[in-house]
Amino acid sequence: MGLFNLFKTPEQRKIDERVNTIVKEIFPGGKKQQEQEIQEVHQLLDFRYTREAVEYAFVFASISYHTSENPKTEEIVDAVLRNSKTSVSREDAEKICLFVECKRHYKSTSSLATTLQQKSDGEKLFMVVFGAIVEIKRAYKDLTNYGKFEVILFNSVVAFLEFESDYPGKYESIKNDLFIHIFKQARVYNIPMTDIELANFVNSRFETYLEEIIRFFDPEEEGYLLLKTYTLFYEQPLEPNPETSFDLFEYDTFLNALMQMRNYVIEKIFTTL
């Protein structure tokens, strides 16, 4: 028992114990997971706040999501801002809450399948393409926020191809919903584009990644290398006309990680939609 716990009432100690239990449920990987995610949020906010300020707002938002029966982003943002210890702006509170939502900090008693049943197909699809980022990070290496946005667009093309195959004609009904979530994530990542510029960019990248995938799996183009995809992920994300990398030393490891991520997206589409 810590020294200061001696001065806490039984009710205060019960509250502390309950909070500690919830934190362990939210971060099953323990302190290491918590520290890693705090660092990601700190980076997301361009290190404009102290680490302690970011940690407090992030953990508070995570607990709010976790303990809510039907978590809604705007309500969680308001709760974060009402807390007297919060020092982040509304805009940054929204970024934190979107980060938490995308990380899927929901009740531990609810399985992911149950959570997804409450979402639209477009939102389910976004959760799949966003969640797949961790696959390439684990198997290869981390990305900048701009690089992560490129990965989301690549995964969206993979998802659309599979979705059209499994659910013919349903693409049009989910397209706009998915685009809304992609645009929201662009704002979380501080993508420096107007709405019109972003719409044109997303459409252009969809064409680029579709061509890359088609050429890679085309028997007549055996040996085609996804070097442009590597360039867009890791060297020149958001560049409209990037110079393709020829870093063959990195390519094999990158390709294995890319295919692992692609397989994850396809598998999750089969099991969650």
VMD Tcl script that draws the C-alpha trace (Angstrom):
set ca {
  {0.00 0.00 0.00}
  {1.38 3.39 -0.96}
  {1.83 6.08 1.65}
  {-0.88 8.29 0.18}
  {-3.39 5.44 0.14}
  {-3.44 5.77 3.94}
  {-5.28 9.08 3.57}
  {-7.91 7.79 1.12}
  {-11.40 6.86 2.20}
  {-12.64 3.29 1.58}
  {-14.85 4.66 -1.21}
  {-11.87 6.34 -2.89}
  {-9.85 3.13 -2.67}
  {-12.71 1.17 -4.24}
  {-12.87 3.65 -7.10}
  {-9.11 3.38 -7.63}
  {-9.32 -0.41 -7.65}
  {-12.15 -0.31 -10.18}
  {-10.21 2.08 -12.43}
  {-7.11 -0.12 -12.24}
  {-9.20 -3.15 -13.21}
  {-10.66 -1.32 -16.21}
  {-7.22 -0.13 -17.35}
  {-5.97 -3.72 -17.27}
  {-8.94 -4.75 -19.44}
  {-8.31 -1.94 -21.92}
  {-4.57 -2.63 -22.11}
  {-4.22 -6.42 -21.81}
  {-0.61 -6.04 -22.95}
  {0.09 -4.16 -19.74}
  {2.27 -1.11 -19.30}
  {4.15 -1.78 -22.55}
  {0.97 -1.59 -24.64}
  {-0.24 1.47 -22.76}
  {3.05 3.31 -23.21}
  {3.18 2.46 -26.91}
  {-0.32 3.77 -27.56}
  {0.30 6.92 -25.53}
  {3.38 7.54 -27.67}
  {1.31 7.07 -30.85}
  {-1.27 9.60 -29.64}
  {1.50 12.00 -28.59}
  {2.90 11.78 -32.11}
  {-0.58 12.16 -33.59}
  {-0.90 15.48 -31.75}
  {2.53 16.61 -33.01}
  {3.92 16.62 -29.44}
  {2.09 19.88 -28.68}
  {1.27 18.77 -25.12}
  {3.18 17.22 -22.27}
  {3.22 13.46 -22.17}
  {1.21 13.56 -18.93}
  {-1.54 15.69 -20.54}
  {-1.79 13.28 -23.47}
  {-1.80 10.26 -21.19}
  {-4.59 11.65 -19.03}
  {-6.86 12.57 -21.95}
  {-6.19 9.30 -23.78}
  {-6.74 7.02 -20.78}
  {-9.84 8.97 -19.74}
  {-11.28 8.66 -23.27}
  {-10.43 4.95 -23.37}
  {-12.15 4.33 -20.04}
  {-15.18 6.33 -21.19}
  {-15.51 4.19 -24.32}
  {-14.98 1.01 -22.35}
  {-17.65 1.76 -19.75}
  {-20.28 3.11 -22.15}
  {-23.11 0.87 -23.32}
  {-23.33 2.67 -26.66}
  {-20.22 4.83 -27.11}
  {-20.64 7.84 -29.41}
  {-17.63 9.87 -30.40}
  {-19.15 13.31 -29.81}
  {-20.39 12.35 -26.34}
  {-16.98 11.00 -25.36}
  {-15.32 14.18 -26.67}
  {-17.65 16.28 -24.54}
  {-16.92 14.13 -21.49}
  {-13.16 14.52 -22.01}
  {-13.48 18.29 -22.31}
  {-15.71 18.59 -19.26}
  {-13.05 16.97 -17.12}
  {-11.22 19.71 -15.22}
  {-7.87 17.95 -15.67}
  {-8.10 17.95 -19.46}
  {-5.85 20.47 -21.21}
  {-6.24 19.47 -24.88}
  {-8.30 21.43 -27.41}
  {-11.62 20.18 -28.78}
  {-9.98 19.40 -32.13}
  {-7.31 17.31 -30.44}
  {-9.83 15.66 -28.13}
  {-11.69 14.58 -31.26}
  {-8.48 13.12 -32.68}
  {-7.85 11.22 -29.45}
  {-11.39 9.85 -29.40}
  {-11.25 8.79 -33.05}
  {-7.95 7.06 -32.29}
  {-9.57 5.23 -29.38}
  {-12.57 4.28 -31.49}
  {-10.38 2.94 -34.26}
  {-8.34 1.00 -31.73}
  {-11.66 -0.55 -30.72}
  {-11.50 0.02 -26.99}
  {-14.90 -1.46 -26.34}
  {-16.20 -3.51 -23.43}
  {-14.13 -6.61 -22.88}
  {-17.37 -8.57 -22.43}
  {-18.32 -7.75 -26.01}
  {-16.55 -9.69 -28.71}
  {-15.41 -7.95 -31.86}
  {-18.13 -9.81 -33.75}
  {-20.79 -8.40 -31.42}
  {-19.34 -4.92 -31.78}
  {-19.31 -5.20 -35.57}
  {-22.95 -6.29 -35.64}
  {-23.82 -2.80 -34.38}
  {-22.00 -1.12 -37.29}
  {-22.94 -0.41 -40.87}
  {-21.20 -2.43 -43.58}
  {-19.17 0.62 -44.58}
  {-17.96 1.11 -41.01}
  {-17.18 -2.60 -40.65}
  {-15.13 -2.41 -43.81}
  {-13.22 0.60 -42.52}
  {-12.46 -1.13 -39.23}
  {-11.01 -4.04 -41.21}
  {-8.80 -1.91 -43.49}
  {-7.66 0.27 -40.58}
  {-7.02 -2.66 -38.25}
  {-4.84 -4.34 -40.88}
  {-2.17 -1.63 -40.50}
  {-0.82 -3.43 -37.47}
  {-0.06 -6.48 -39.63}
  {2.49 -4.71 -41.81}
  {3.91 -2.87 -38.77}
  {4.53 -6.17 -36.99}
  {5.85 -8.06 -39.98}
  {7.99 -5.27 -41.45}
  {8.25 -1.83 -39.81}
  {6.24 1.16 -38.64}
  {4.94 3.92 -40.89}
  {4.40 7.65 -40.63}
  {0.80 8.84 -40.37}
  {0.89 9.72 -44.06}
  {2.18 6.22 -44.79}
  {-0.63 4.72 -42.72}
  {-3.14 6.67 -44.80}
  {-1.64 5.18 -47.97}
  {-2.01 1.73 -46.39}
  {-5.67 2.42 -45.62}
  {-6.26 3.29 -49.30}
  {-4.41 0.17 -50.49}
  {-6.38 -2.02 -48.10}
  {-9.62 -0.34 -49.21}
  {-8.93 -1.43 -52.80}
  {-8.23 -5.00 -51.60}
  {-11.46 -4.90 -49.58}
  {-13.53 -3.55 -52.46}
  {-12.26 -6.25 -54.82}
  {-13.17 -8.99 -52.35}
  {-16.43 -7.36 -51.35}
  {-17.57 -7.13 -54.95}
  {-16.65 -10.77 -55.41}
  {-18.56 -11.96 -52.35}
  {-21.42 -9.47 -52.42}
  {-22.08 -8.56 -56.08}
  {-23.83 -5.25 -56.55}
  {-23.52 -4.22 -52.91}
  {-20.51 -1.98 -53.48}
  {-22.57 1.13 -54.24}
  {-24.50 0.84 -50.97}
  {-21.36 0.90 -48.80}
  {-19.03 3.07 -50.86}
  {-20.12 6.43 -49.49}
  {-20.11 5.19 -45.89}
  {-16.56 3.88 -46.23}
  {-15.43 7.13 -47.85}
  {-16.80 9.12 -44.91}
  {-14.62 7.12 -42.50}
  {-11.59 7.42 -44.77}
  {-12.05 11.20 -44.83}
  {-12.40 11.31 -41.04}
  {-9.15 9.39 -40.67}
  {-7.46 11.80 -43.08}
  {-8.31 14.62 -40.66}
  {-7.00 12.59 -37.73}
  {-3.70 12.20 -39.63}
  {-3.63 15.90 -40.56}
  {-3.56 15.22 -44.29}
  {-2.92 18.71 -45.77}
  {-5.66 18.76 -48.41}
  {-9.03 20.41 -48.90}
  {-12.07 18.14 -49.22}
  {-11.99 18.43 -53.01}
  {-8.25 17.78 -53.16}
  {-8.65 14.79 -50.85}
  {-11.48 13.32 -52.94}
  {-9.37 13.62 -56.10}
  {-6.36 12.17 -54.33}
  {-8.28 9.17 -52.97}
  {-9.76 8.39 -56.41}
  {-6.34 8.69 -58.01}
  {-4.72 6.40 -55.43}
  {-7.50 3.84 -55.84}
  {-6.64 3.70 -59.53}
  {-2.94 3.40 -58.74}
  {-3.33 0.58 -56.23}
  {-5.86 -1.23 -58.41}
  {-3.39 -1.19 -61.30}
  {-0.60 -2.37 -58.99}
  {-2.65 -5.32 -57.71}
  {-3.89 -6.32 -61.17}
  {-0.40 -6.23 -62.68}
  {1.14 -8.14 -59.76}
  {-1.32 -11.04 -60.11}
  {-1.43 -11.00 -63.92}
  {0.25 -14.18 -65.26}
  {1.36 -12.24 -68.33}
  {3.32 -9.84 -66.12}
  {5.06 -12.46 -64.05}
  {7.83 -10.85 -62.04}
  {6.10 -7.48 -61.68}
  {7.36 -5.82 -58.50}
  {5.21 -3.73 -56.18}
  {7.95 -1.14 -55.82}
  {5.60 1.76 -56.41}
  {3.48 0.55 -53.50}
  {6.61 0.35 -51.33}
  {7.55 3.88 -52.36}
  {4.12 5.27 -51.50}
  {4.01 3.53 -48.12}
  {7.50 4.29 -46.88}
  {9.40 6.81 -48.98}
  {7.05 9.28 -50.64}
  {3.55 9.02 -49.13}
  {0.99 11.51 -50.51}
  {3.28 12.40 -53.42}
  {1.12 12.73 -56.56}
  {3.89 11.53 -58.91}
  {6.51 9.71 -56.83}
  {9.78 8.41 -58.20}
  {9.56 4.63 -57.83}
  {12.06 3.12 -55.44}
  {14.35 0.31 -56.57}
  {15.41 -0.76 -53.09}
  {15.44 -4.49 -53.81}
  {17.25 -5.14 -50.53}
  {14.07 -4.20 -48.62}
  {11.59 -5.56 -51.14}
  {11.35 -9.24 -50.17}
  {10.66 -8.51 -46.51}
  {8.21 -5.78 -47.46}
  {6.38 -8.04 -49.93}
  {5.94 -10.81 -47.36}
  {4.50 -8.30 -44.88}
  {2.26 -6.77 -47.57}
  {0.81 -10.16 -48.52}
  {0.28 -10.98 -44.85}
  {-1.68 -7.75 -44.46}
  {-3.68 -8.43 -47.64}
  {-4.57 -11.91 -46.40}
  {-5.71 -10.41 -43.10}
  {-8.09 -8.03 -44.92}
  {-9.54 -10.84 -47.04}
  {-9.95 -13.16 -44.06}
  {-11.68 -10.49 -41.97}
  {-14.09 -9.67 -44.78}
  {-15.16 -13.32 -44.85}
  {-15.64 -13.48 -41.08}
  {-17.09 -10.05 -40.23}
  {-19.34 -9.03 -43.15}
}
mol new
graphics top color blue
foreach p $ca { graphics top sphere $p radius 0.5 }
foreach p [lrange $ca 0 end-1] q [lrange $ca 1 end] { graphics top cylinder $p $q radius 0.2 }
display resetview
